[in-house]
Amino acid sequence: MNYRHLPTFHLPQFIALRNIGMTLRLPIMFILTALLLNACTNKLSTGLPNVHPPIQQTASLTSTDKVNTRLSQVIATLIRMERIVKGERRMGQDALISGLLVSLNNAKHQNELLTLQTPHEQKEKRALTIAGIAVVLLLVVVVAALVYVRRLRKQNQVLLKRMGLLRDNFYTNVTHELRTPLTLILGLSKDLHQDKALPEDARSKVQTIEKQGDSLLTLINQLLDFARVRSAVDSPEWTNADLSAHLGMIVESYRDFASKRNIDLQFVANGRMQTDFVPEYINKVVNNLLSNAFKFTPRYGRVSVKVAREGANAVISVIDTGVGIAPDAVPHLFEPFYKVGTDASQQGTGIGLALVRQIVDALDGCIMVESVPEKGSTFVVRLPIRNVCKPSNMVATHGNTPLLPQTEERLDDEANHNNDEQRMLIVEDNADLGVYIGSLFSAHYAVYYATNGTEALSKAMELVPDIIITDRMMPGIDGLEVCRKVRQSDVLNHIPIVVVTGKITEQERLEGIKAGADAYINKPFNSEELITMVEKLLDRHQNLRKKYAENNNETTEENGHRTEAERQFLTKVADFTYLLLDNHALDVNALAEKLNMSVRQFHRKLVALTGNTPGVFILNLKMQKAKLLLETKYELTIEDISERCGFEHASSFYHAFKKAFGITPAEYRKKRG
């Protein structure tokens, strides 16, 4: 029987009554046991209130009759018990049914109460139910999103760490591979440099190779150190010693260099400072800071190194009285390959300060910089003082090789009277490369040098060169900006520009062409390619100049070969010439002033475009005007035309006209008439 449909408060009573009924049926099976009848009769008779004692029999009954009488009484008693049990069972069922009816009535009453609720209350409960479900769903979504984001973040961290290791391993492997050919280059160049039979010119080139090889080796070593410190592949060699003594040893290694530069080098330490540190790391940090200090400190300046204890930290300060750092450049100082300033002779690799930052972070320290332009800079390194390692006397066993700054001498312009007709401006921040490019053209051109974009534009405005060869990446104004400013200048926009750069992608090449470059050559370049490119660009201008000089003016065909800027300039020159001619105020100075140029600039630009000097150009325009007047103004005399063309004497006009066209003005009018 299934009791699950019954209410819980009726189920125990029903089960108890059913069990009592089953228990009371068992004595019927043992009614034949005579020994228990008497006991059962006594107990039952005493336990049942409604059972009355049997009527007393006479004493004359026999024992058999007594037994029969007993049996009859027992049977009657059992029958009464059965009836009582059935009655109680019926009463339990009735109670159960009554309980069910009560439950049904209660449910019906609750349904009636629900139906009696107002629609507004029902809507409120429904809205609350929906809102609760929405909140639960939202919480589930938020929790799921947080779990997903956390998992993604963990995966990204693992991927970034793996990529960092791959990148560092790549840097390490590549730089190691570069060491082999670099070793051969440096070894052979040193052998050639020591060869006494080598000509002086060749010896100078070998010295340049050796110098550039040393610079490349320094860069490779810094890249290796940078990758090694960042990836923490090698375990640094910690030692416990006097940090002040070690710093004093480093500073002393720069004493001779400072004396040669007439720079006051000072070291200040407040007693011993016993602490744990990595000698190799301290050497690299202080060497890079001192190298930068000497690089930007002029002669008779001062460089100071101070070390002091501040609480639980060792504070190392490197102070100079150099040119200082611009405020907008300070946040970028510790970025790899970031270079400060516009003086190419003081530029480094851009790795030193980034390496310093990596080392200081690896030592659980921090570095700060304070700088005032034109007054100097101060770099402050804070390192925690620890004494975990066993003390050792390491100053005697660890030396230091100073990282001396490589200052390049400014290049001298290679110009003389024999080759000043064609001028070339080379803009290159690497002095050795600039000298090499200049050596390719010095025999036929007057070569001028600039080390940055600002200097290049200044020299170009002064010289108005025939061609400009520029690097793309330079401190300050870069090569592309030089191209743009040249193309925007009325004085310089005719000059062809060749960009020589290490940026070799197609997009970078297109950027150079859009900026105004006439040619874009990749580094390392073929010298013959560069020479051919320069000659082709200059031949174009030379051909146009020859045609202009032969015809005394541009033809329509020749005008089509010129750029829009060149056509506009020549048109402007002609318009101002005729205007000044009508006002009887024409001369070269007045014309140059109208064009917002100096006489030198006007002369250089006009010769570059036409092959004629300003005087010849103006005379040709006068002759063109004289021809036009002779053809159209018959009422004017030759003397009137001579005056209108700016000639003070008619004889001068006759002579100039005949020289230009081969006939006199009168003969030309007669021929045309």
LUMBA-446049 format. One record per residue (C-alpha): residue in one letter; x, y, z. Coordinates in pm, whole numbers, padded with zeros to 5 digits, always signed. Each point is the difference from the previous one (the first is absolute). Layout:
BEGIN
AXYZ/...
% end
This chain:
BEGIN
M+00000+00000+00000/N+00130+00345-00087/Y-00024+00249+00288/R+00173+00296-00170/H-00329+00170-00082/L-00096+00026+00368/P+00080+00309+00209/T+00299-00041+00228/F-00195+00073+00317/H-00245-00298-00072/L+00249-00257-00123/P+00154-00105+00340/Q-00342-00053+00162/F-00121-00213-00287/I+00311-00218+00000/A-00022-00047+00380/L-00364-00115-00013/R+00076-00242-00283/N+00286-00154+00196/I-00217-00043+00312/G-00259-00191-00200/M+00257-00240-00145/T+00151-00060+00344/L-00334-00084+00166/R-00076-00270-00262/L+00299-00211+00099/P-00144-00147+00327/I-00277-00173-00204/M+00261-00234-00143/F+00090-00122+00350/I-00348-00053+00144/L+00057-00370+00022/T+00282+00045+00245/A-00166-00077+00322/L+00281+00108+00225/L-00025+00362-00115/L-00375+00039-00006/N-00037+00076+00363/A+00276+00264-00002/C-00139+00159-00315/T-00349+00004+00142/N+00114+00166+00321/K+00202+00269-00176/L-00261+00075-00259/S-00273+00011+00253/T+00189+00246+00213/G+00112+00217-00298/L-00344+00044-00162/P-00244+00227+00183/N-00307-00109-00196/V+00046-00372+00060/H-00220-00123+00282/P+00094-00309+00211/P-00189-00323-00081/I-00291-00120+00211/Q+00100-00230+00283/Q-00078-00366-00059/T-00098-00248+00252/A+00261-00192+00177/S-00151-00326-00110/L+00139+00035-00354/T+00259-00250-00096/S+00352+00082-00108/T-00089-00061-00368/D-00282+00239+00019/K+00231+00251+00163/V+00242-00030-00291/N-00275+00047-00254/T-00128+00293+00188/R+00347+00153+00000/L+00032-00049-00374/S-00330+00160-00062/Q+00098+00300+00208/V+00330+00034-00184/I-00168-00019-00339/A-00257+00255+00104/T+00275+00225+00128/L+00194-00028-00328/I-00312+00076-00198/R-00055+00312+00206/M+00365+00101-00048/E-00033-00043-00375/R-00304+00219-00002/I+00178+00262+00210/V+00300-00002-00239/K-00224+00031-00303/G-00179+00287+00165/E+00321+00180+00082/R+00122-00064-00354/R-00321+00144-00138/M+00039+00300+00229/G+00360+00055-00128/Q-00115-00012-00361/D-00277+00243+00078/A+00254+00233+00165/L+00225-00028-00303/I-00281+00083-00236/S-00097+00291+00221/G+00360+00132-00010/L+00009-00021-00378/L-00327+00184-00025/V+00135+00270+00231/S+00315+00033-00219/L-00212+00026-00312/N-00215+00262+00163/N+00310+00197+00104/A+00140-00013-00355/K-00334+00106-00139/H-00012+00286+00247/Q+00351+00112-00101/N-00097-00009-00367/E-00305+00212+00081/L+00227+00247+00182/L+00231+00016-00302/T-00292+00064-00230/L-00115+00276+00230/Q+00337+00185-00031/T-00009+00317-00210/P+00162+00000-00348/H+00245+00264+00120/E+00135-00229+00273/Q+00027-00284-00248/K+00197+00221-00239/E+00232+00109+00281/K+00068-00358+00102/R+00055-00098-00364/A+00238+00295-00050/L+00191-00088+00314/T+00026-00359-00116/I+00130+00105-00342/A+00244+00247+00158/G+00130-00267+00234/I+00053-00239-00288/A+00177+00274-00201/V+00229+00084+00293/V+00089-00365+00044/L+00070-00039-00371/L+00210+00318+00004/L+00202-00125+00294/V+00054-00329-00178/V+00119+00181-00313/V+00232+00227+00200/V+00152-00291+00188/A+00048-00192-00324/A+00161+00304-00164/L+00237+00051+00293/V+00104-00363-00012/Y+00054+00024-00376/V+00200+00323+00026/R+00215-00145+00273/R+00070-00305-00211/L+00085+00215-00303/R+00228+00219+00208/K+00183-00301+00127/Q+00038-00135-00352/N+00123+00339-00126/Q+00257+00019+00276/V+00131-00340-00095/L+00011+00097-00369/L+00172+00332+00071/K+00259-00170+00214/R+00061-00255-00272/M+00026+00270-00266/G+00241+00196+00217/L+00223-00303+00037/L-00011-00067-00374/R+00086+00363-00076/D+00286+00007+00246/N+00133-00328-00132/F-00025+00139-00352/Y+00199+00311+00095/T+00257-00211+00176/N+00042-00243-00288/V+00018+00271-00265/T+00253+00209+00187/H+00211-00307+00065/E-00004-00080-00372/L+00108+00356-00079/R+00307-00037+00216/T+00168-00246-00238/P+00015+00221-00312/L+00066+00303+00219/T+00301-00173+00151/L+00143-00052-00349/I-00070+00359-00102/L+00169+00145+00306/G+00292-00242-00012/L+00080+00058-00368/S-00049+00377+00024/K+00246+00020+00290/D+00251-00206-00195/L-00033+00230-00301/H+00025+00308+00216/Q+00335-00124+00136/D+00134-00068-00350/K+00272+00262-00063/A-00009-00050-00376/L-00365+00103-00024/P-00058+00342-00164/E-00128+00275+00224/D-00333+00027-00181/A-00060-00373+00042/R+00114+00016+00362/S-00261+00270+00069/K-00274-00220-00147/V+00116-00297+00207/Q-00011+00216+00311/T-00360+00093-00081/I-00087-00369-00038/E+00157-00077+00338/K-00181+00289+00167/Q-00339-00105-00135/G+00072-00362+00095/D+00067+00103+00359/S-00326+00195+00006/L-00187-00302-00130/L+00162-00222+00262/T-00107+00241+00276/L-00356-00004-00129/I-00005-00381-00015/N+00132-00027+00355/Q-00265+00241+00126/L-00276-00192-00179/L+00125-00323+00155/D+00007+00156+00346/F-00345+00147-00051/A-00152-00334-00100/R+00185-00192+00270/V-00104+00232+00283/R-00361+00020-00114/S-00044-00376-00036/A+00200-00076+00319/V+00159-00298-00175/D+00332+00023+00181/S+00028+00014+00378/P+00186+00319+00098/E+00313-00035+00210/W-00084+00169+00330/T+00268+00103+00241/N+00020+00186+00330/A+00255+00283+00004/D+00049+00374+00039/L-00216+00163-00268/S+00169+00337+00048/A+00344-00146-00073/H-00130-00174-00312/L-00156+00321-00133/G+00322+00188+00071/M+00189-00253-00212/I-00244+00055-00291/V+00028+00378+00020/E+00381-00013+00003/S-00002-00191-00330/Y-00139+00319-00164/R+00258+00234+00155/D+00233+00018-00303/F-00285+00058-00244/A-00138+00280+00216/S+00340+00167+00018/K+00038-00004-00379/R-00342+00161-00036/N+00073+00255+00277/I-00303-00126+00194/D+00002+00006+00380/L-00080-00356+00116/Q-00104-00033+00366/F-00086-00296+00224/V-00167+00047+00340/A-00068-00290+00241/N-00112+00011+00364/G+00216-00280+00138/R-00028-00373-00054/M-00322-00160-00119/Q+00005-00377+00046/T-00279-00161-00202/D-00085-00274-00248/F+00026+00097-00367/V+00090-00139-00344/P+00332+00155-00114/E-00075-00057-00369/Y-00338+00172+00028/I+00138+00295+00196/N+00276+00044-00260/K-00250+00011-00287/V-00231+00244+00178/V+00270+00248+00101/N+00190-00033-00330/N-00307+00090-00204/L-00091+00291+00225/L+00356+00137-00003/S+00028-00047-00377/N-00314+00209-00054/A+00121+00261+00248/F+00334+00044-00178/K-00168-00007-00341/F-00221+00301+00070/T+00230+00197+00229/P+00213+00260-00179/R+00363+00073+00076/Y+00068+00155+00340/G-00323-00146+00131/R-00046-00224+00303/V-00113-00360+00053/S-00065-00126+00355/V-00078-00344+00142/K-00143-00017+00353/V-00095-00298+00214/A-00180+00020+00334/R-00221-00204+00230/E-00362+00106+00040/G-00180-00231+00239/A+00014-00353-00139/N+00107+00116-00347/A+00327+00081-00173/V-00038+00314-00212/I+00234+00050-00298/S-00016+00340-00174/V+00170+00095-00329/I-00007+00377-00055/D+00125+00199-00300/T+00001+00362-00111/G-00077-00081-00362/V-00262+00116-00245/G-00289-00154+00194/I-00306-00182-00131/A-00322+00150-00132/P-00302-00065+00227/D-00195-00179-00275/A+00291-00242-00052/V+00037-00108+00365/P-00289-00254+00000/H+00156-00178-00301/L+00360-00016+00123/F-00010-00367+00098/E-00170-00123-00317/P+00217-00218-00229/F+00159+00188-00293/Y-00129+00338+00116/K+00248+00278-00074/V+00004+00348+00148/G+00116+00318-00165/T+00089+00110-00351/D+00378-00017+00017/A+00094-00313-00191/S+00356+00012+00129/Q-00136-00083+00346/Q-00242-00274-00098/G+00034-00355+00132/T-00174-00329-00068/G-00309+00076+00207/I+00039-00322+00204/G+00205+00119+00299/L-00271+00158+00215/A-00249-00275-00083/L+00258-00252+00123/V+00052+00206+00317/R-00374-00009+00069/Q-00014-00378-00050/I+00294-00058+00237/V-00138+00230+00270/D-00337-00176-00015/A+00174-00337+00025/L+00174+00121+00317/D-00336+00109+00153/G+00101+00363-00025/C-00126+00311-00178/I+00152+00278-00211/M-00109+00362-00037/V+00123+00292-00208/E-00013+00375+00050/S+00118+00237-00270/V-00001+00370-00079/P+00082+00098-00360/E+00334+00179-00034/K+00086-00073+00366/G+00046-00374+00029/S-00157-00330+00104/T-00007-00222+00309/F-00063-00375-00008/V-00083-00158+00337/V+00011-00379+00055/R-00144-00151+00320/L+00095-00356+00093/P-00103-00192+00314/I+00276-00079+00250/R+00021-00372+00079/N+00258-00208+00184/V-00080-00361-00082/C+00315-00108-00181/K+00331-00072+00168/P+00227+00308+00006/S+00286-00002-00253/N+00278+00228-00114/M-00107+00018-00365/V+00135+00344-00097/A+00342-00146-00069/T-00140-00272-00227/H-00265+00197-00195/G+00124+00275-00229/N-00184+00232-00237/T+00036+00091-00366/P-00132+00355-00050/L-00269+00051-00263/L+00148+00307-00163/P-00238+00205-00216/Q+00081+00006-00370/T-00011+00364-00100/E+00023+00062-00373/E+00176+00303-00139/R-00206+00232-00213/L+00058-00043-00371/D+00158+00275-00203/D-00161+00099-00326/E+00200-00110-00303/A-00044+00299-00229/N+00252+00174-00224/H-00003+00226-00302/N+00044-00287-00243/N-00320-00187+00090/D-00227+00271+00145/E-00214+00009-00314/Q-00201-00302+00122/R-00077-00021+00370/M-00107-00306+00195/L-00140+00002+00355/I+00040-00328+00195/V-00219-00033+00310/E+00120-00291+00215/D+00026-00036+00378/N+00275-00261-00028/A+00321+00187-00081/D+00182-00301-00147/L-00287-00077-00238/G-00024+00364-00097/V+00371+00008-00083/Y-00036-00317-00205/I-00287+00142-00207/G+00185+00325-00045/S+00310-00182-00123/L-00205-00143-00288/F-00079+00349-00135/S+00272+00231+00128/A+00190-00011-00329/H-00286+00159-00198/Y-00214+00178+00259/A+00040+00248+00279/V-00112-00216+00294/Y-00160+00153+00308/Y-00100-00189+00315/A-00279+00024+00258/T-00058-00236+00292/N-00372+00063+00059/G-00308+00137-00170/T+00011+00343+00158/E+00359+00062-00109/A-00081-00140-00345/L-00284+00245-00063/S+00212+00291+00117/K+00289-00094-00228/A-00233-00069-00291/M-00151+00349+00023/E+00348+00147+00004/L+00158-00213-00273/V-00299-00098-00221/P+00178-00326-00097/D-00056-00187-00323/I-00090-00324+00180/I-00062-00123+00356/I+00085-00349+00131/T-00157-00062+00340/D-00046-00274+00255/R-00354-00072+00114/M+00047-00064+00373/M+00175+00293+00168/P-00029+00181+00333/G-00236+00294-00005/I-00144+00055-00347/D+00020-00328-00191/G+00063-00050-00370/L-00366-00010-00104/E-00069+00329+00172/V+00301+00148-00182/C-00158-00112-00329/R-00333+00160+00088/K+00153+00332+00102/V+00217+00012-00311/R-00304-00059-00222/Q-00190+00275+00181/S+00277+00257-00050/D-00006+00224-00307/V+00377+00019+00021/L+00073-00373+00027/N-00292-00186-00160/H+00190-00062-00324/I+00281-00196+00169/P-00002-00379-00056/I+00020-00206+00321/V+00139-00351+00050/V-00095-00180+00324/V+00245-00264+00123/T-00143-00206+00284/G-00023-00334+00176/K-00381+00003-00008/I-00062-00228-00293/T-00367-00103+00004/E-00229+00092-00288/Q-00214+00219+00225/E+00304+00191+00124/R+00123+00051-00355/L-00340+00140-00103/E+00009+00235+00298/G+00334+00134-00122/I-00127+00056-00354/K-00314+00175+00127/A+00213+00228+00217/G+00178+00127-00312/A+00301-00226-00046/D+00109-00050-00361/A+00181-00327+00081/Y-00003-00246+00291/I+00306-00221+00053/N+00030-00267+00269/K+00294-00057+00233/P+00240-00163-00058/F+00012+00149-00347/N+00211-00059-00307/S+00227+00300-00060/E-00040-00029-00378/E-00378+00007+00037/L+00017+00318+00205/I+00238+00170-00244/T-00220-00094-00297/M-00314+00123+00172/V+00157+00338+00079/E+00130+00043-00354/K-00339-00079-00155/L-00179+00251+00219/L+00251+00275-00077/D+00004-00079-00373/R-00370+00083-00017/H+00061+00351+00129/Q+00304+00044-00219/N-00197-00091-00314/L-00274+00245+00087/R+00256+00273+00064/K+00164-00059-00338/K-00331+00020-00186/Y-00097+00314+00185/A+00334+00163-00069/E-00014-00089-00370/N-00352+00134-00054/N+00025+00300+00232/N-00337-00112+00140/E-00191-00318+00073/T-00198-00173-00267/T-00326-00178+00067/E+00172-00338-00030/E+00270+00094+00252/N-00257+00145+00239/G-00175-00338+00007/H+00316-00164+00139/R+00012+00232+00299/T-00174-00051+00331/E-00293+00217+00099/A+00214+00182+00258/E+00266+00080-00262/R-00257+00131-00247/Q-00161+00217+00266/F+00335+00146+00102/L+00107+00089-00353/T-00342+00152-00070/K+00025+00206+00315/V+00348+00122-00095/A-00122+00107-00344/D-00304+00183+00142/F+00206+00194+00254/T+00258+00081-00267/Y-00260+00155-00233/L-00158+00184+00293/L+00328+00157+00107/L+00085+00069-00363/D-00315+00208-00046/N+00084+00193+00316/H+00357+00061-00118/A+00127-00162+00322/L+00136-00328-00129/D+00322-00139+00142/V+00110-00329+00157/N-00026+00122+00358/A-00356+00129-00047/L-00107-00322-00172/A+00150-00219+00274/E-00175+00211+00262/K-00334-00046-00178/L+00056-00376+00012/N+00089+00007+00373/M+00348-00131-00072/S+00350+00118+00049/V+00199+00084-00311/R+00214-00309+00061/Q-00304-00229+00029/F-00163+00150-00307/H+00320-00039-00200/R+00046-00367+00102/K-00360-00097-00069/L-00023+00179-00332/V+00326-00150-00123/A-00116-00346+00110/L-00325+00032-00195/T+00102+00193-00310/G+00377-00009-00019/N-00002+00379-00019/T+00100+00257+00256/P-00265+00251+00108/G+00154+00268-00224/V-00018-00222-00309/F-00350-00115+00093/I-00124+00359+00031/L+00166+00098-00332/N-00174-00290-00176/L-00335+00115+00136/K+00072+00353-00125/M+00072-00137-00346/Q-00325-00196+00001/K-00190+00316+00089/A+00185+00195-00271/K-00103-00260-00260/L-00361+00024+00111/L-00001+00382-00023/L+00168-00003-00341/E-00268-00239-00128/T-00306+00173+00145/K+00079+00366+00074/Y+00088+00153-00339/E-00070+00349+00127/L+00296-00024+00240/T+00345+00092-00115/I+00307-00209+00066/E+00105+00251+00265/D-00340-00029+00174/I+00025-00378+00003/S+00355+00022+00133/E-00120+00217+00287/R-00296-00227+00078/C+00232-00298+00014/G+00215+00162+00267/F+00295+00115-00212/E+00142+00343+00076/H+00163+00034-00345/A-00137-00114-00334/S+00345-00114-00107/S+00009-00250+00284/F-00341-00128-00109/Y+00115-00037-00364/H+00310-00192+00108/A-00186-00234+00238/F-00280-00071-00248/K+00238-00084-00281/K+00203-00226+00227/A-00312-00185+00109/F-00173-00042-00339/G+00270+00070-00261/I-00174+00303-00154/T-00065+00362+00105/P-00340+00112+00135/A-00075+00192-00319/E+00076-00302-00217/Y-00219-00221+00221/R-00297+00245-00030/K+00045+00026-00373/K+00016-00378-00031/R-00314-00043+00207/G-00180+00290-00168/
% end
